[in-house]
């Protein structure tokens, strides 16, 4: 029961381990987002939210953004942008589509601003036309009054303008609703008989009274003024004209046109809807403070939005025209806002707040106003058709670019995906995998890359086969090296009167050099006692070539020398000579050494054997010697080998060069023999060309340097002498590869 509970508790603990809470940057982002959500929920509860919670939410939001942006970018890089296809799509959007979007956005915004500015310009131009009209009428009237007062002729003044001037600028039905008011003053005093409306029916009862003469009119430059003025809460188009009469008096004529719906209907004709607002401030609003025209009402003051704080604003708001309807989906609404220079009628200064004008129009209306009568001509239609065709062509080019970009990106990403999948297959050891034909058939760099990958995998497959073959050959070479190592003497048995030492260091795995020591004994006694050593045979050879072929010929030479040491031309099977047939594993036997006492005869037989059993170009150099332990005589014959040297105790060097040519090259060769008497301390040095022929920048190592090293350590044990020779040789070769097999045989008379 306890075991079952422990198992259940263990499962619960494992389940809790799986539900790990987020840590690091992701964990911080998670907890900040949770905290931000809790603060937002608390602020939604009535009576709970306050300034402190608001500031806490702002601080938490800033920290959340600081952590979330880098985390989101990392996630985008690791997941969204890891794929090459997504990277190419994003690159195309940034390089290809983003400029188009920015250009279209810029053109759209510029067109909207240009259209809005054009609509404001049209409205302002029409108002100025009306102002110019009343200014012209005002000038005519003032001229007539001044002439009348100079001549004092005629009856009372009728108050009408000249018919020609009036007919020349006669407005249409909309303008007939306009009622300019005229005020005439002589030396600042009004003349009511000459004041009134200039044209049209009499104004209604609610019409505004004519404006009085302001004090600042006396200082007008040129005695003329025309412009938009603000009188109280009302806007007027005003023209002032002053003229001197003969008796020194000054006649002032003021024509004022109220800015009302009738005027704005004229301004907004074929344009859309026009909104004009004039503003005054009773609270001392300083210039430059913001004002939105829509926030101003003619009946009440507003101070909302924090734009005008602590001040009461009053103003008139007048509308004219009708809201235009769209003729198609592209005929969007154009709303634009601007201001008009306005003068305060009481002070003569520019108003603190210029009149605000807003125009609501459509591109179709502005287009008609821009081209006017040219719309009826054929050239405009040609231009329009050309623009339509050009837009279609550009759209087709953009669609073609999108299609080509999609094809190119698809080709690139497909090739990369194939390469990636192929590398995964190769990584798992599937070296026979090849990329499919659609990618290799492309005549571009991607297709060449796919074909190169297929060639690479084919080469890898061949290299693996070659590597396996090389490993097999290396294994066989290792076995051959072990077999060859067994051919060299395992243990050197010194004679009582002669010390022996030999070493061979192959340049490759196996060696083409050969050396051997063959110990001879006297016949065993009748009582079974073992015969003492009678002498030793010394063999040193160098096979032509290197590697396996040289090693095989070396094994042949080794076996032949071992065989001939036991042979005898006059072998008699007797109790005495039969002992020579029995050879131990160490190469020791009976008196079979009688034949080996003639090295020249052995070389002749070896030459005949190698010549008949090997290829014509195969040969070997061989030095054979027989040392007699009883007489200390060394009988030798040299078949083309480098002559061994005998270093005496007195430093004199004798060269063992008696013999003949190499063995195995020509048949029927005879070899001479030489004999030297070994004295105590004499040291024979036999070597292969791998010791003397290595070169560096100073030339060959040479025989002289070899004998200098041997002479320097001649009193040391033989293995010390050979070690010093090899050290000197390695220092001479340096970092270069060992060029040839190195073999050294030393024999010293005790």
PyMOL commands that set and color helices and strands:
alter all, ss='L'
color gray80, all
select helices_A, chain A and resi 2-18+24-44+51-80+84-151+163-168+175-177+192-194+215-219+221-223+261-267+293-295+363-376+378-427+437-440+445-487+547-564+578-581+593-596+599-613+689-692+702-712+718-733
alter helices_A, ss='H'
color red, helices_A
select strands_A, chain A and resi 181-186+189-190+196-197+224-231+234-244+250-258+273-281+313-321+333-340+343-344+355-362+498-505+513-521+533-543+620-628+633-639+644-647+653-656+659-660+674-677+683-687+695-696+699-700+742-749
alter strands_A, ss='S'
color yellow, strands_A
deselect
rebuild
show_as cartoon
